[in-house]
Amino acid sequence: MFILVINCGSSSAKYDLFDVDGKSSDLCRGIVERIGEDSATLTHEIMGEEKVHRKVSCRDHHQAIEIIRDALIDEKKSVLRDTSEVKGVGHRVVHGGEEFSESTLINENVLKSIEKFSELAPLHNPPSLEGIKSCMKIFQGVPQAAVFDTAFHHSMSKHVFCYGIPYEYYEKYGIRRYGFHGTSHRYVANKTAEILKKPIEKLKTITVHLGNGCSIAAVSGAKSIDTSMGFTPLEGLLMGTRSGDIDPAVVTFLMQRERVTDEQVNDILNKKSGLLGVSGVSNDMRDILGAIKKGNTRAKLAYDIFVYRIKKYIGAYAAVLGRVDAVVFTAGIGENLPRIKDDLQKELRPLLGENTRFLIVKTNEELLIAKDTYELVSRLID
């Protein structure tokens, strides 16, 4: 069964086509970038062949989905005969609020909920919604599924996800810890069980997702017990351009001293902080490591804060779990810069003991979205 996976960002649309039968093979993938700009491009890759790059005219996400459809059935580089071969479309949706604890087939009520939660994820849910609506028109009659980043963390206990602010704000506005990167944490936890050849129900793992956005999750069995990101993806670890944990009073202090608005402070904490803000060099860890070699002290400070925050969270989650079978690193930094794992392994070994495995596991959120979609579509057929 051919399943198409769509992940729409504010100015991009990623796609991945899977044959989710037997080995669940990845047939092709690509991305439409710079949507709405004159410099929009398509990168299309059929597995085993060279990537194809070309400029495209793409004014919005609807046209991006049309470009993706055409790439899939292109006469010269065709993967499909026609779009009728696509039996399901799975969408990455960042925020599902408290409503969605698992992946779901999309109907009008689900669309309304995704739109409602756009207030909590203004950069992510609106483009996802545009992508879903476009796919419903372009792949008419094909079941559409939503796979939520927040869903995996629904297993957190109330005393874990509630903040120490007046309870009425939770009741009124849903202000609580939601957690993100859930699909990645879920995939990596399951893959770790396969690698260790143990039932996931018996494992206690700490999954460390380190990309431009970073988060950690404490996973007991197949359930998230706690995670570092909170009401928004700003909380927790130091990230590429996000501050992570800070004293909330910093917000009002900056507004008063710098004469900036709430939106400007939000921009500072989300886009001008983190590795970039501390180092003054870059939000890319590779650039940070390069600057450290040249003796840049602020780059070294950024690296030290980054590693220290991770170490502190792992220590806290070790206390929460009581035992740690594996600490697992994933995503762009976690997978490609083993120095992070090696440094943390040396520092944490005395605390965690010799039985804890330190692993690097490549995440594959798209495959998990495809599998969830396949299962939901299969139920319709049955």
URHUDA-V974735 format. One record per residue. BURIAL is # if it has 24 or more other C-alpha atoms within 12 Angstrom, else .. Layout:
((BURIAL) (BURIAL))
This chain:
((#) (#) (#) (#) (#) (#) (#) (#) (#) (#) (#) (#) (#) (#) (#) (#) (#) (#) (#) (#) (.) (.) (.) (.) (.) (#) (#) (#) (#) (#) (#) (#) (#) (#) (#) (.) (.) (.) (.) (#) (#) (#) (#) (#) (#) (#) (.) (.) (.) (.) (.) (.) (.) (.) (.) (#) (.) (#) (.) (#) (#) (#) (#) (#) (#) (#) (#) (#) (#) (#) (#) (#) (.) (.) (.) (.) (.) (.) (#) (#) (.) (.) (#) (.) (.) (#) (#) (#) (#) (#) (#) (#) (#) (#) (#) (#) (#) (#) (.) (#) (#) (#) (#) (#) (#) (#) (.) (.) (.) (#) (#) (.) (#) (#) (#) (.) (#) (#) (.) (#) (#) (.) (.) (#) (#) (#) (#) (#) (#) (#) (#) (#) (#) (#) (#) (#) (.) (#) (#) (.) (.) (#) (#) (#) (#) (#) (#) (#) (#) (#) (#) (#) (#) (#) (#) (#) (.) (.) (.) (#) (#) (#) (.) (.) (.) (.) (.) (.) (.) (.) (.) (.) (.) (#) (#) (#) (#) (#) (#) (#) (#) (#) (#) (#) (#) (#) (#) (#) (#) (#) (#) (#) (#) (.) (.) (.) (.) (.) (.) (#) (.) (.) (#) (#) (#) (#) (#) (#) (#) (#) (#) (#) (#) (#) (#) (#) (#) (#) (#) (#) (#) (#) (#) (#) (#) (#) (#) (#) (#) (#) (#) (#) (#) (#) (#) (#) (#) (#) (#) (#) (#) (#) (#) (#) (#) (.) (.) (.) (.) (.) (#) (.) (.) (.) (.) (.) (.) (.) (.) (.) (.) (.) (.) (.) (#) (#) (.) (#) (#) (#) (#) (#) (#) (#) (#) (#) (#) (#) (#) (#) (#) (#) (#) (#) (#) (#) (#) (#) (#) (.) (.) (.) (.) (.) (.) (.) (.) (#) (#) (#) (#) (#) (#) (#) (#) (#) (#) (.) (#) (#) (#) (#) (#) (#) (#) (#) (#) (#) (.) (.) (#) (.) (#) (#) (#) (#) (#) (#) (#) (#) (#) (#) (#) (#) (#) (.) (.) (#) (.) (#) (#) (.) (.) (#) (#) (.) (.) (#) (#) (.) (.) (#) (.) (.) (.) (#) (#) (#) (#) (#) (#) (#) (#) (#) (#) (#) (#) (#) (#) (#) (#) (#) (#) (#) (#) (#) (#) (.) (.) (.) (.) (.))
